[in-house]
């Protein structure tokens, strides 16, 4: 049944570039329908140079809140009136809500990222090593999540030395500044054999470039059996990266559960509700992707 849009329907959405691949509308609209609320969640493709005018436009048309994805998670910060201490610590925003005629930014990616590691794959992380591929906005949430889980060592690996140094320096005022180390890509051969958790936060392997992986078969061959390979990408399922890791005996987690959990946390903020139908959101995504669990 198609939802009836009226003059009273409230607007939610996701901003990114590109945003055509986003599954957020699928899960959010399923939850909204289940709750019987007069909201609609839409994808908004916004190029970086149009970000400021878009946010002003959202205020003008009364958008209630929106998700933020690549490449806007850091760029949006100066355009917001307020950001939560959590988002401040991470230096990246993925959820924005309209409160008292102001834009307030927070980050629900941490909650989303650690959810499967706290439930399905729960263990004592205090003796474990995390290796994080990439140093963008998503990597920031993963660093914070791994810190929260209590990892003994956290290594962030990037290809571009300048961006890696900027990443390192950008945490200088954060309590997490001494919780991780940064490395250039060339150092991966010595890091991968130590990894208990290997996380891909890069967009490499994301639809439509589904035949790509951030690591070569040779690089991933050194991943210990029983390690967890976690890809924040959720289309395709599985990614090349996860497929290669599974062949090495790794446990694979894709970005679908993180997407569901960070989305549920965001929806609670926008709707000002303590519970939202998480199972309905998960089911909507699985149906959309043709997955039967």
Number of C-alpha atoms within 10 A of each C-alpha: 3 4 10 9 11 9 5 8 12 17 17 25 19 23 25 21 16 15 16 10 13 15 20 21 17 17 26 30 20 22 22 20 15 13 11 9 13 15 21 19 21 17 20 19 16 20 14 15 8 10 18 14 11 17 17 12 12 17 15 9 10 13 16 20 27 25 27 23 20 18 18 20 22 19 16 19 21 10 15 16 13 17 21 12 12 17 23 18 19 26 22 27 30 27 27 28 23 19 13 7 11 13 21 20 30 24 28 24 29 23 20 24 25 23 19 16 18 13 9 8 12 12 11 10 19 12 10 17 22 27 27 26 23 24 24 20 24 26 24 23 28 27 24 23 21 26 19 13 17 17 21 15 19 23 19 25 23 23 14 13 14 10 14 20 15 12 20 17 12 13 17 11 10 14 10 15 14 10 17 19 13 19 19 14 17 11 12 20 15 11 19 21 16 18 23 22 24 25 23 26 23 21 18 19 23 21 16 10 11 16 13 16 20 17 18 12 15 10 14 24 18 18 25 18 16 15 23 24 26 23 27 23 25 22 19 17 18 19 25 22 26 25 15 21 27 20 13 18 16 23 17 20 21 22 21 19 19 24 23 25 23 22 25 24 21 25 25 13 17 17 16 9 10 9 11 20 16 18 13 18 24 22 17 20 23 15 12 12 14 9 11 7 6
